[in-house]
Amino acid sequence: MSHFRVQLHRSAIGLNKKTNEILRTLGLRKRGSVVYHNITAPTAGKILAVKELVRVTLVDKKLTKQEHNMTMKSNPGYYVIREEKESS
């Protein structure tokens, strides 16, 4: 089953109360936060109401918090290879 991956891209500071309530019902509180929702008509309507503030992608499955954190982790550009000492 497909899901909407919704990320709050812009802050809702200074916007009207209705917009803030829509973001809260979607589960978006902080800028950069990500939530997953099943594809339904009410959810699509809420996303459409705040389309200027969010980024939406379609995904096949929800990611766990740990999987999501691993996708956000940057590549250090190098890897440390350690040789194990042989014990006598």
C-alpha positions as CSV (number, residue, x, y, z in Angstrom):
1,M,0.0,0.0,0.0
2,S,1.3,3.4,-0.9
3,H,1.7,6.3,1.5
4,F,2.2,10.0,1.4
5,R,5.5,11.1,2.9
6,V,4.9,14.7,4.1
7,Q,7.7,17.0,5.2
8,L,7.2,20.4,6.6
9,H,9.4,22.6,4.4
10,R,8.4,26.1,5.5
11,S,7.5,27.5,8.9
12,A,4.0,28.3,9.8
13,I,4.9,31.3,12.0
14,G,2.6,34.2,11.4
15,L,0.0,32.2,9.4
16,N,-3.6,32.1,10.4
17,K,-5.0,29.7,13.0
18,K,-6.7,27.4,10.4
19,T,-3.4,26.7,8.7
20,N,-1.7,25.9,12.0
21,E,-4.6,23.5,12.9
22,I,-4.3,21.7,9.6
23,L,-0.6,21.2,10.1
24,R,-1.2,20.0,13.7
25,T,-3.8,17.4,12.5
26,L,-1.3,16.2,9.9
27,G,1.2,15.7,12.7
28,L,3.6,18.4,11.6
29,R,4.9,20.5,14.4
30,K,8.5,21.5,13.6
31,R,10.1,22.6,10.4
32,G,11.8,19.6,8.7
33,S,9.6,17.0,10.5
34,V,8.3,14.0,8.4
35,V,5.1,12.0,8.8
36,Y,3.6,9.2,6.7
37,H,-0.1,9.0,5.9
38,N,-2.2,6.5,4.0
39,I,-3.5,7.8,0.7
40,T,-7.1,8.9,1.4
41,A,-9.3,11.8,0.2
42,P,-9.4,13.7,3.5
43,T,-5.6,13.5,3.9
44,A,-5.1,14.7,0.3
45,G,-7.4,17.6,1.0
46,K,-5.5,18.6,4.1
47,I,-2.2,18.4,2.1
48,L,-3.7,20.5,-0.7
49,A,-4.7,23.2,1.8
50,V,-1.1,23.6,3.0
51,K,0.7,22.8,-0.3
52,E,2.9,25.8,-0.1
53,L,4.4,24.7,3.2
54,V,5.0,21.0,2.6
55,R,6.9,18.6,0.3
56,V,5.0,15.5,-0.6
57,T,6.3,12.3,-2.1
58,L,4.7,8.9,-2.7
59,V,6.4,6.0,-1.0
60,D,5.7,2.2,-1.0
61,K,6.1,1.8,2.8
62,K,6.5,3.8,5.9
63,L,10.1,4.1,7.3
64,T,10.7,3.5,10.9
65,K,12.3,6.3,12.9
66,Q,15.7,4.5,12.8
67,E,15.5,4.0,9.0
68,H,14.6,7.6,8.5
69,N,17.5,8.8,10.6
70,M,19.9,6.6,8.5
71,T,18.7,8.2,5.3
72,M,19.3,11.7,6.7
73,K,22.8,10.8,7.9
74,S,25.4,12.4,5.7
75,N,28.4,10.5,4.2
76,P,31.6,11.5,6.0
77,G,33.6,11.3,2.9
78,Y,36.1,8.9,4.4
79,Y,36.2,5.6,6.3
80,V,38.6,4.5,9.1
81,I,39.9,1.0,8.6
82,R,41.3,-0.5,11.7
83,E,43.4,-3.6,11.7
84,E,42.9,-5.9,14.7
85,K,45.9,-6.9,16.7
86,E,46.6,-10.5,17.0
87,S,46.5,-11.7,20.5
88,S,49.1,-14.2,21.6
